[in-house]
Amino acid sequence: MESKQETITINGISTHIYQLGDPLLSSKSIVIIPGNPGLGGFYLPFAHELYNLFNENISILIISQAGHSPPLKYCFTLNEQIEHKIKTIEKLLPTDKNHRLILIGHSIGAFMVLNMLERIQHRLDRAFFLFPTIERMRESDAGKSFVRWYSTMIYLLPFLCFIINLLIPLNWLKRKLISYYFSNSPSSDRSILTDTILYDLLNPVTIRNLLQMANEEMFVVKKRDDQIIQRFIDKITFYYGANDHWVPNNVVKEMKQIYPKGDIVECTNNYSHAFVLRHSKELANFVFNRIH
């Protein structure tokens, strides 16, 4: 089934969404909250695989991060992003408690979902945190590197993006170069991944906004919110990468000690943090099997 892609306005915010299925014809909806970059197009192969596994008996909504796609001049804070996701869900999905929700947060999207649970608890079925960054991001290997280079990247990367668009004005040539990067991705996924970079990511404003949000993550995502986790532990599945450089070492071990009855999984297949680029099918199967 083809997904519906559109840009709608949520509380004055231009919001890029993808939808599969009709929520009015289903008793459940899956809501996917991206990481950073928060471009919903990256998650379409994952969503399509989930939709097929459910035999189309579900609706799926992907909500792009505000200010990432389409690009806006304003950069939204993490709290504004969380509120934006709640308002989008309230506008696009049935609000009665009989319509159940399955939330999937990837990376910083897991942090957002964690902070949404109390407000949607009356219709929450399950929450999945895939490669979650919910604590001590600045202490991780990638976090340390990001903080060190941020003051350079915030100027250099948007400028390089501008130069690329200036030197390679032809979209067909850029598409060819981008497609080469995705040569190891499943062939069925390459087109949407390429389009997402070409039309959404290769924009200096988008680059600036996602870098500014990442910088806020370093200072906001510090202490794990054990109070909320403890309250919802029976409804959360954690999926950690074995070598996730955005997560401090020993987090999985600590989590299993603190929550011995929690559904805490460590990847044994060496999937990368950005699983949507290579392993959408595998993670969709993991989520589906946890629900059924």
Beta strands, then each sheet from edge to edge (+ up, - down):
strand 1: 4-10
strand 2: 13-20
strand 3: 28-33
strand 4: 59-63
strand 5: 100-106
strand 6: 124-130
strand 7: 236-240
strand 8: 263-266
sheet 1: 1+ 2- 4+ 3+ 5+ 6+ 7+ 8+
end
